[in-house]
Amino acid sequence: MVWIGYVGLTALALCWIPQSIDTIKQGRCPVNTAFLVLSALGSLSLAFYALSLGNMVFTILNCLTTLGAAINIFYKMFPRESHQGSA
């Protein structure tokens, strides 16, 4: 049954990739700030909890989802300035 955990881990970790790529390309994050903060706080807390239980599947999952949220929070707080007229 461990493989089911890895399937879930993969799906949840991969779901942040398209949003993070779009955020990096745009240089800003259009995602709701409350969602980002709650997602990061929740996944970080769960990562520590899973680590305390010795559950590597959920530790890895929550570290990766925290990273995805953190990338988007960074661009939400520090958007890249657009250079209009640049080709």
C-alpha positions as CSV (number, residue, x, y, z in Angstrom):
1,M,0.0,0.0,0.0
2,V,3.0,2.3,0.3
3,W,2.8,2.9,-3.5
4,I,-0.5,4.6,-3.1
5,G,1.2,7.1,-0.8
6,Y,3.9,7.7,-3.5
7,V,1.2,8.2,-6.2
8,G,-0.5,10.8,-3.9
9,L,2.9,12.4,-3.1
10,T,3.7,12.7,-6.8
11,A,0.3,14.2,-7.8
12,L,0.2,16.8,-5.0
13,A,3.9,17.8,-5.5
14,L,3.4,18.0,-9.3
15,C,0.3,20.2,-9.0
16,W,2.5,23.1,-7.8
17,I,4.8,22.9,-10.9
18,P,2.5,24.5,-13.5
19,Q,1.5,27.3,-11.2
20,S,5.1,27.9,-10.1
21,I,6.3,27.9,-13.8
22,D,3.6,30.5,-14.7
23,T,4.5,32.6,-11.7
24,I,8.2,32.6,-12.5
25,K,7.5,33.4,-16.2
26,Q,5.2,36.3,-15.3
27,G,7.4,37.5,-12.5
28,R,4.3,37.9,-10.3
29,C,1.8,35.6,-8.6
30,P,-1.9,36.1,-9.2
31,V,-2.9,33.5,-6.6
32,N,-4.8,34.7,-3.5
33,T,-2.4,35.6,-0.7
34,A,-4.4,33.9,2.1
35,F,-4.5,30.7,0.1
36,L,-0.7,30.8,-0.3
37,V,0.0,31.6,3.3
38,L,-2.4,28.9,4.6
39,S,-1.1,26.4,2.2
40,A,2.5,27.0,3.2
41,L,1.8,27.1,6.9
42,G,-0.3,23.9,6.7
43,S,2.2,21.9,4.6
44,L,5.1,23.1,6.7
45,S,3.4,22.1,9.9
46,L,2.5,18.7,8.4
47,A,6.0,18.2,7.3
48,F,7.3,18.6,10.8
49,Y,4.5,16.3,12.1
50,A,5.3,13.7,9.5
51,L,9.0,13.9,10.3
52,S,8.3,13.4,14.0
53,L,6.3,10.2,13.1
54,G,9.2,9.0,10.9
55,N,6.9,9.0,7.8
56,M,9.1,9.9,4.9
57,V,6.4,9.8,2.3
58,F,4.4,12.6,3.9
59,T,7.6,14.4,5.0
60,I,8.7,14.6,1.4
61,L,5.3,15.5,0.1
62,N,4.8,18.4,2.6
63,C,8.3,19.7,2.0
64,L,7.7,19.8,-1.7
65,T,4.3,21.5,-1.4
66,T,5.8,24.0,1.1
67,L,8.5,24.8,-1.5
68,G,5.8,25.3,-4.2
69,A,3.9,27.7,-2.0
70,A,7.1,29.5,-1.0
71,I,8.1,30.2,-4.6
72,N,4.7,31.7,-5.2
73,I,4.7,33.7,-2.0
74,F,8.1,35.1,-2.9
75,Y,6.8,36.4,-6.3
76,K,3.6,37.7,-4.6
77,M,5.7,39.7,-2.1
78,F,8.5,40.7,-4.6
79,P,7.0,40.9,-8.1
80,R,9.5,41.3,-10.9
81,E,9.2,44.7,-12.5
82,S,8.0,44.5,-16.1
83,H,10.1,46.2,-18.6
84,Q,7.7,47.4,-21.3
85,G,9.2,48.0,-24.6
86,S,11.8,45.3,-24.2
87,A,11.9,42.6,-26.8
